[in-house]
């Protein structure tokens, strides 16, 4: 399955109290699992930078990745971008055919 990177920026209200943030995060993840059972989660990171979180996941297609971003926006994100990630070896193979 294709790999996607989800970069999320939360509103200041969504960051709030750590216990509240944990509950919102759990609700978000449960909704993604329910509405996108085909998505396989690889990793979840908190970031120090322009984005608050980065998630790495596999999805069968762009439509599933778009659903993940839309669900993320409905749970307090002001920005949620899903990027298609190409493994480096595959990228090199692609460039050889140029």
C-alpha positions as a Markdown table, in Angstrom:
| # | Residue | x | y | z |
|---|---|---|---|---|
| 1 | Unk | 0.0 | 0.0 | 0.0 |
| 2 | Unk | 1.2 | 3.6 | -0.6 |
| 3 | Unk | 2.7 | 5.4 | 2.4 |
| 4 | Unk | 1.4 | 8.8 | 3.5 |
| 5 | Unk | 2.6 | 11.4 | 5.9 |
| 6 | Unk | 0.0 | 13.4 | 7.8 |
| 7 | Unk | 1.2 | 16.8 | 9.1 |
| 8 | Unk | -1.2 | 18.4 | 11.6 |
| 9 | Unk | -1.3 | 21.8 | 13.1 |
| 10 | Unk | -3.8 | 22.2 | 16.0 |
| 11 | Unk | -5.6 | 25.3 | 17.1 |
| 12 | Unk | -4.4 | 26.7 | 20.4 |
| 13 | Unk | -7.7 | 25.7 | 22.1 |
| 14 | Unk | -7.1 | 22.1 | 20.9 |
| 15 | Unk | -3.7 | 21.9 | 22.5 |
| 16 | Unk | -5.2 | 23.0 | 25.9 |
| 17 | Unk | -4.9 | 20.8 | 29.0 |
| 18 | Unk | -2.9 | 17.6 | 28.4 |
| 19 | Unk | -5.6 | 15.3 | 29.6 |
| 20 | Unk | -8.1 | 16.9 | 27.3 |
| 21 | Unk | -5.6 | 16.7 | 24.4 |
| 22 | Unk | -5.2 | 13.0 | 25.2 |
| 23 | Unk | -9.0 | 12.4 | 25.1 |
| 24 | Unk | -9.4 | 14.3 | 21.8 |
| 25 | Unk | -6.5 | 12.3 | 20.3 |
| 26 | Unk | -8.0 | 9.0 | 21.4 |
| 27 | Unk | -11.4 | 10.0 | 19.9 |
| 28 | Unk | -9.8 | 11.1 | 16.7 |
| 29 | Unk | -7.9 | 7.8 | 16.3 |
| 30 | Unk | -11.0 | 5.7 | 17.1 |
| 31 | Unk | -12.9 | 7.6 | 14.5 |
| 32 | Unk | -10.2 | 7.1 | 11.9 |
| 33 | Unk | -10.1 | 3.4 | 12.7 |
| 34 | Unk | -13.9 | 3.1 | 12.4 |
| 35 | Unk | -14.3 | 5.2 | 9.2 |
| 36 | Unk | -11.1 | 4.1 | 7.5 |
| 37 | Unk | -10.5 | 0.4 | 8.5 |
| 38 | Unk | -8.3 | -0.1 | 5.5 |
| 39 | Unk | -5.7 | 2.4 | 6.8 |
| 40 | Unk | -2.7 | 0.9 | 8.6 |
| 41 | Unk | -1.0 | 3.2 | 11.2 |
| 42 | Unk | 2.8 | 3.1 | 11.3 |
| 43 | Unk | 3.8 | 5.8 | 13.7 |
| 44 | Unk | 2.7 | 9.0 | 15.5 |
| 45 | Unk | 5.1 | 11.8 | 16.5 |
| 46 | Unk | 4.8 | 15.1 | 18.3 |
| 47 | Unk | 6.9 | 17.8 | 16.6 |
| 48 | Unk | 8.7 | 20.9 | 17.6 |
| 49 | Unk | 8.2 | 23.1 | 14.6 |
| 50 | Unk | 5.5 | 24.6 | 12.4 |
| 51 | Unk | 3.4 | 21.4 | 12.7 |
| 52 | Unk | 2.3 | 19.8 | 16.0 |
| 53 | Unk | 2.1 | 16.2 | 14.9 |
| 54 | Unk | 3.3 | 13.9 | 12.1 |
| 55 | Unk | 1.7 | 10.5 | 11.4 |
| 56 | Unk | 3.0 | 7.9 | 9.0 |
| 57 | Unk | 0.4 | 5.5 | 7.7 |
| 58 | Unk | -0.4 | 3.3 | 4.7 |
| 59 | Unk | -3.7 | 3.7 | 2.8 |
| 60 | Unk | -4.9 | 2.0 | -0.4 |
| 61 | Unk | -5.6 | 5.2 | -2.3 |
| 62 | Unk | -5.8 | 9.0 | -2.2 |
| 63 | Unk | -9.4 | 8.9 | -1.2 |
| 64 | Unk | -8.7 | 7.1 | 2.0 |
| 65 | Unk | -5.9 | 9.6 | 2.7 |
| 66 | Unk | -8.2 | 12.5 | 2.1 |
| 67 | Unk | -10.7 | 11.0 | 4.6 |
| 68 | Unk | -8.0 | 10.8 | 7.2 |
| 69 | Unk | -7.2 | 14.5 | 6.7 |
| 70 | Unk | -10.9 | 15.5 | 6.8 |
| 71 | Unk | -11.5 | 13.5 | 10.0 |
| 72 | Unk | -8.4 | 15.2 | 11.5 |
| 73 | Unk | -9.8 | 18.7 | 10.6 |
| 74 | Unk | -13.1 | 17.8 | 12.3 |
| 75 | Unk | -11.1 | 17.1 | 15.6 |
| 76 | Unk | -9.5 | 20.5 | 16.2 |
| 77 | Unk | -6.9 | 20.8 | 13.5 |
| 78 | Unk | -6.5 | 24.1 | 11.7 |
| 79 | Unk | -4.3 | 22.3 | 9.1 |
| 80 | Unk | -4.1 | 18.6 | 8.1 |
| 81 | Unk | -2.0 | 17.7 | 5.1 |
| 82 | Unk | -1.6 | 14.1 | 3.8 |
| 83 | Unk | 1.4 | 13.8 | 1.6 |
| 84 | Unk | 2.2 | 10.7 | -0.5 |
| 85 | Unk | 5.7 | 9.4 | 0.4 |
| 86 | Unk | 7.8 | 7.4 | -2.1 |
| 87 | Unk | 10.4 | 5.0 | -0.6 |
| 88 | Unk | 13.9 | 6.2 | -1.6 |
| 89 | Unk | 14.8 | 3.1 | -3.5 |
| 90 | Unk | 11.6 | 3.3 | -5.5 |
| 91 | Unk | 12.3 | 7.0 | -6.2 |
| 92 | Unk | 15.8 | 6.1 | -7.5 |
| 93 | Unk | 14.2 | 3.4 | -9.8 |
| 94 | Unk | 11.8 | 6.1 | -11.1 |
| 95 | Unk | 14.6 | 8.5 | -11.9 |
| 96 | Unk | 16.5 | 5.8 | -13.8 |
| 97 | Unk | 13.7 | 5.7 | -16.3 |
| 98 | Unk | 13.8 | 9.4 | -17.1 |
